Amino acid sequence: MGVAYDTHQKILDDEVKTSGLHSGPPGFYFIIFPSVFKTLKFTNLKCLNKDGVEITINLEFQYRARPKNVRNIIVEFENHQNYLKILRCVKSTII
């Protein structure tokens, strides 16, 4: 899924488009987000339990941007790579 961005007028389209053939003004491109679930893995995370004993955990979670929220995510994070950086910061808040 993606949202069209006009590079000349600096306008982000309101409509999220799915796969297919789409056209737009010269110089436009799509800011693309995956429409399927993606998995983030964090391995060998070390933390302490309530008794002070160190434990190691492996964690995986799946994420997908909801189509109705993609435009707002793009306004806040610009693209999927920046969005993914924020999701990876979850690691530091888990520990």
CNS distance restraints for C-alpha pairs under 8 A (distance, minus, plus):
assign (resid   1 and name CA) (resid  16 and name CA) 6.58 0.50 0.50
assign (resid   1 and name CA) (resid  17 and name CA) 5.52 0.50 0.50
assign (resid   1 and name CA) (resid  18 and name CA) 4.39 0.50 0.50
assign (resid   1 and name CA) (resid  19 and name CA) 6.33 0.50 0.50
assign (resid   1 and name CA) (resid  32 and name CA) 5.89 0.50 0.50
assign (resid   1 and name CA) (resid  33 and name CA) 5.55 0.50 0.50
assign (resid   1 and name CA) (resid  34 and name CA) 6.24 0.50 0.50
assign (resid   1 and name CA) (resid  35 and name CA) 5.65 0.50 0.50
assign (resid   1 and name CA) (resid  67 and name CA) 7.48 0.50 0.50
assign (resid   2 and name CA) (resid  16 and name CA) 5.61 0.50 0.50
assign (resid   2 and name CA) (resid  17 and name CA) 5.36 0.50 0.50
assign (resid   2 and name CA) (resid  18 and name CA) 6.51 0.50 0.50
assign (resid   2 and name CA) (resid  30 and name CA) 5.65 0.50 0.50
assign (resid   2 and name CA) (resid  31 and name CA) 5.32 0.50 0.50
assign (resid   2 and name CA) (resid  32 and name CA) 4.25 0.50 0.50
assign (resid   2 and name CA) (resid  33 and name CA) 5.86 0.50 0.50
assign (resid   2 and name CA) (resid  70 and name CA) 7.87 0.50 0.50
assign (resid   3 and name CA) (resid  12 and name CA) 7.10 0.50 0.50
assign (resid   3 and name CA) (resid  13 and name CA) 6.07 0.50 0.50
assign (resid   3 and name CA) (resid  14 and name CA) 7.43 0.50 0.50
assign (resid   3 and name CA) (resid  15 and name CA) 6.48 0.50 0.50
assign (resid   3 and name CA) (resid  16 and name CA) 5.01 0.50 0.50
assign (resid   3 and name CA) (resid  17 and name CA) 6.15 0.50 0.50
assign (resid   3 and name CA) (resid  30 and name CA) 5.35 0.50 0.50
assign (resid   3 and name CA) (resid  31 and name CA) 5.39 0.50 0.50
assign (resid   3 and name CA) (resid  32 and name CA) 6.76 0.50 0.50
assign (resid   3 and name CA) (resid  70 and name CA) 7.90 0.50 0.50
assign (resid   3 and name CA) (resid  71 and name CA) 6.87 0.50 0.50
assign (resid   4 and name CA) (resid  12 and name CA) 6.14 0.50 0.50
assign (resid   4 and name CA) (resid  13 and name CA) 5.37 0.50 0.50
assign (resid   4 and name CA) (resid  16 and name CA) 7.93 0.50 0.50
assign (resid   4 and name CA) (resid  24 and name CA) 7.82 0.50 0.50
assign (resid   4 and name CA) (resid  28 and name CA) 6.66 0.50 0.50
assign (resid   4 and name CA) (resid  29 and name CA) 5.69 0.50 0.50
assign (resid   4 and name CA) (resid  30 and name CA) 4.40 0.50 0.50
assign (resid   4 and name CA) (resid  31 and name CA) 6.39 0.50 0.50
assign (resid   5 and name CA) (resid  10 and name CA) 6.97 0.50 0.50
assign (resid   5 and name CA) (resid  11 and name CA) 5.80 0.50 0.50
assign (resid   5 and name CA) (resid  12 and name CA) 4.57 0.50 0.50
assign (resid   5 and name CA) (resid  13 and name CA) 6.15 0.50 0.50
assign (resid   5 and name CA) (resid  28 and name CA) 5.46 0.50 0.50
assign (resid   5 and name CA) (resid  29 and name CA) 5.51 0.50 0.50
assign (resid   5 and name CA) (resid  30 and name CA) 5.94 0.50 0.50
assign (resid   5 and name CA) (resid  31 and name CA) 6.99 0.50 0.50
assign (resid   6 and name CA) (resid  10 and name CA) 5.40 0.50 0.50
assign (resid   6 and name CA) (resid  11 and name CA) 5.20 0.50 0.50
assign (resid   6 and name CA) (resid  12 and name CA) 6.48 0.50 0.50
assign (resid   6 and name CA) (resid  13 and name CA) 8.00 0.50 0.50
assign (resid   6 and name CA) (resid  25 and name CA) 7.06 0.50 0.50
assign (resid   6 and name CA) (resid  27 and name CA) 6.42 0.50 0.50
assign (resid   6 and name CA) (resid  28 and name CA) 4.35 0.50 0.50
assign (resid   6 and name CA) (resid  29 and name CA) 6.79 0.50 0.50
assign (resid   7 and name CA) (resid  11 and name CA) 7.19 0.50 0.50
assign (resid   7 and name CA) (resid  27 and name CA) 5.82 0.50 0.50
assign (resid   7 and name CA) (resid  28 and name CA) 5.60 0.50 0.50
assign (resid   7 and name CA) (resid  29 and name CA) 7.62 0.50 0.50
assign (resid   8 and name CA) (resid  27 and name CA) 6.72 0.50 0.50
assign (resid   8 and name CA) (resid  28 and name CA) 7.81 0.50 0.50
assign (resid  14 and name CA) (resid  71 and name CA) 6.95 0.50 0.50
assign (resid  15 and name CA) (resid  71 and name CA) 7.91 0.50 0.50
assign (resid  16 and name CA) (resid  67 and name CA) 6.74 0.50 0.50
assign (resid  16 and name CA) (resid  68 and name CA) 7.57 0.50 0.50
assign (resid  16 and name CA) (resid  70 and name CA) 7.19 0.50 0.50
assign (resid  16 and name CA) (resid  71 and name CA) 7.10 0.50 0.50
assign (resid  24 and name CA) (resid  28 and name CA) 6.29 0.50 0.50
assign (resid  31 and name CA) (resid  74 and name CA) 7.83 0.50 0.50
assign (resid  31 and name CA) (resid  79 and name CA) 6.37 0.50 0.50
assign (resid  32 and name CA) (resid  79 and name CA) 7.40 0.50 0.50
assign (resid  32 and name CA) (resid  80 and name CA) 7.09 0.50 0.50
assign (resid  33 and name CA) (resid  65 and name CA) 7.55 0.50 0.50
assign (resid  33 and name CA) (resid  70 and name CA) 7.75 0.50 0.50
assign (resid  33 and name CA) (resid  79 and name CA) 7.73 0.50 0.50
assign (resid  33 and name CA) (resid  80 and name CA) 5.83 0.50 0.50
assign (resid  34 and name CA) (resid  38 and name CA) 7.95 0.50 0.50
assign (resid  34 and name CA) (resid  64 and name CA) 7.33 0.50 0.50
assign (resid  34 and name CA) (resid  65 and name CA) 7.81 0.50 0.50
assign (resid  35 and name CA) (resid  64 and name CA) 6.86 0.50 0.50
assign (resid  35 and name CA) (resid  65 and name CA) 7.44 0.50 0.50
assign (resid  35 and name CA) (resid  67 and name CA) 7.93 0.50 0.50
assign (resid  36 and name CA) (resid  64 and name CA) 6.40 0.50 0.50
assign (resid  37 and name CA) (resid  62 and name CA) 6.01 0.50 0.50
assign (resid  37 and name CA) (resid  63 and name CA) 5.46 0.50 0.50
assign (resid  37 and name CA) (resid  64 and name CA) 4.92 0.50 0.50
assign (resid  38 and name CA) (resid  62 and name CA) 5.39 0.50 0.50
assign (resid  38 and name CA) (resid  63 and name CA) 5.51 0.50 0.50
assign (resid  38 and name CA) (resid  64 and name CA) 6.46 0.50 0.50
assign (resid  39 and name CA) (resid  60 and name CA) 6.66 0.50 0.50
assign (resid  39 and name CA) (resid  61 and name CA) 5.63 0.50 0.50
assign (resid  39 and name CA) (resid  62 and name CA) 4.35 0.50 0.50
assign (resid  39 and name CA) (resid  63 and name CA) 6.49 0.50 0.50
assign (resid  40 and name CA) (resid  60 and name CA) 5.60 0.50 0.50
assign (resid  40 and name CA) (resid  61 and name CA) 5.53 0.50 0.50
assign (resid  40 and name CA) (resid  62 and name CA) 6.25 0.50 0.50
assign (resid  40 and name CA) (resid  63 and name CA) 7.85 0.50 0.50
assign (resid  40 and name CA) (resid  88 and name CA) 7.69 0.50 0.50
assign (resid  41 and name CA) (resid  58 and name CA) 7.62 0.50 0.50
assign (resid  41 and name CA) (resid  59 and name CA) 5.86 0.50 0.50
assign (resid  41 and name CA) (resid  60 and name CA) 4.42 0.50 0.50
assign (resid  41 and name CA) (resid  61 and name CA) 6.77 0.50 0.50
assign (resid  42 and name CA) (resid  58 and name CA) 5.85 0.50 0.50
assign (resid  42 and name CA) (resid  59 and name CA) 5.10 0.50 0.50
assign (resid  42 and name CA) (resid  60 and name CA) 6.21 0.50 0.50
assign (resid  42 and name CA) (resid  91 and name CA) 7.19 0.50 0.50
assign (resid  43 and name CA) (resid  57 and name CA) 6.75 0.50 0.50
assign (resid  43 and name CA) (resid  58 and name CA) 4.42 0.50 0.50
assign (resid  43 and name CA) (resid  59 and name CA) 6.26 0.50 0.50
assign (resid  44 and name CA) (resid  56 and name CA) 5.57 0.50 0.50
assign (resid  44 and name CA) (resid  57 and name CA) 5.63 0.50 0.50
assign (resid  44 and name CA) (resid  58 and name CA) 5.62 0.50 0.50
assign (resid  45 and name CA) (resid  56 and name CA) 5.34 0.50 0.50
assign (resid  45 and name CA) (resid  57 and name CA) 5.18 0.50 0.50
assign (resid  45 and name CA) (resid  58 and name CA) 6.33 0.50 0.50
assign (resid  45 and name CA) (resid  95 and name CA) 7.51 0.50 0.50
assign (resid  46 and name CA) (resid  54 and name CA) 6.66 0.50 0.50
assign (resid  46 and name CA) (resid  55 and name CA) 5.68 0.50 0.50
assign (resid  46 and name CA) (resid  56 and name CA) 4.52 0.50 0.50
assign (resid  46 and name CA) (resid  57 and name CA) 6.54 0.50 0.50
assign (resid  46 and name CA) (resid  95 and name CA) 7.40 0.50 0.50
assign (resid  47 and name CA) (resid  54 and name CA) 5.57 0.50 0.50
assign (resid  47 and name CA) (resid  55 and name CA) 5.56 0.50 0.50
assign (resid  47 and name CA) (resid  56 and name CA) 6.55 0.50 0.50
assign (resid  47 and name CA) (resid  95 and name CA) 5.86 0.50 0.50
assign (resid  48 and name CA) (resid  52 and name CA) 5.19 0.50 0.50
assign (resid  48 and name CA) (resid  53 and name CA) 5.28 0.50 0.50
assign (resid  48 and name CA) (resid  54 and name CA) 4.41 0.50 0.50
assign (resid  48 and name CA) (resid  55 and name CA) 5.92 0.50 0.50
assign (resid  49 and name CA) (resid  53 and name CA) 5.51 0.50 0.50
assign (resid  49 and name CA) (resid  54 and name CA) 6.51 0.50 0.50
assign (resid  49 and name CA) (resid  55 and name CA) 6.95 0.50 0.50
assign (resid  65 and name CA) (resid  69 and name CA) 6.79 0.50 0.50
assign (resid  65 and name CA) (resid  70 and name CA) 6.24 0.50 0.50
assign (resid  66 and name CA) (resid  70 and name CA) 6.31 0.50 0.50
assign (resid  69 and name CA) (resid  73 and name CA) 6.20 0.50 0.50
assign (resid  70 and name CA) (resid  74 and name CA) 6.15 0.50 0.50
assign (resid  71 and name CA) (resid  75 and name CA) 6.28 0.50 0.50
assign (resid  72 and name CA) (resid  76 and name CA) 6.27 0.50 0.50
assign (resid  73 and name CA) (resid  77 and name CA) 5.80 0.50 0.50
assign (resid  73 and name CA) (resid  78 and name CA) 7.33 0.50 0.50
assign (resid  73 and name CA) (resid  79 and name CA) 7.96 0.50 0.50
assign (resid  73 and name CA) (resid  83 and name CA) 7.60 0.50 0.50
assign (resid  74 and name CA) (resid  78 and name CA) 4.49 0.50 0.50
assign (resid  74 and name CA) (resid  79 and name CA) 5.64 0.50 0.50
assign (resid  74 and name CA) (resid  80 and name CA) 7.86 0.50 0.50
assign (resid  77 and name CA) (resid  82 and name CA) 5.61 0.50 0.50
assign (resid  77 and name CA) (resid  83 and name CA) 5.66 0.50 0.50
assign (resid  78 and name CA) (resid  82 and name CA) 6.79 0.50 0.50
assign (resid  78 and name CA) (resid  83 and name CA) 7.86 0.50 0.50
assign (resid  79 and name CA) (resid  83 and name CA) 6.45 0.50 0.50
assign (resid  80 and name CA) (resid  84 and name CA) 6.05 0.50 0.50
assign (resid  81 and name CA) (resid  85 and name CA) 6.35 0.50 0.50
assign (resid  82 and name CA) (resid  86 and name CA) 6.61 0.50 0.50
assign (resid  83 and name CA) (resid  87 and name CA) 6.47 0.50 0.50
assign (resid  84 and name CA) (resid  88 and name CA) 6.20 0.50 0.50
assign (resid  85 and name CA) (resid  89 and name CA) 6.48 0.50 0.50
assign (resid  86 and name CA) (resid  90 and name CA) 7.14 0.50 0.50
assign (resid  89 and name CA) (resid  93 and name CA) 7.05 0.50 0.50
assign (resid  90 and name CA) (resid  94 and name CA) 6.26 0.50 0.50
assign (resid  91 and name CA) (resid  95 and name CA) 6.78 0.50 0.50
